[in-house]
């Protein structure tokens, strides 16, 4: 059973930075895609950034130039570096992944990011 565990969320002021981590129970190489999503109350979960099956990266327009997705393959961990945070970045952030061997989406439990103005 694949497990994804996020950490690194918290309360910061606008303009500050955070780095989120997503620790996977499987080798990063087992995943066809991995990415970060976020959700605020009453809204649909939205893509923040992800790796495609071809290992390229996709970012939401709202975070381009501020957020960076990366992995540490030795630690089976994916990161989201978030710089110049804005109050509108406040959300629960989830990591998600899909194995090469199937089409099921695996999700972490989420980590809260709150940006005060």
Secondary structure, 3 states (H helix, E strand, C coil): CCCEEEECCEEEECCCCEEEEEEECCCHHHEEEEEEEEECCCCCCEEEEEECCCCCEEECCCCCCCEEEEEEHHHCEEEEEECCCCHHHCEEEEEEEEECCCCCEEECCCEEEEEEC
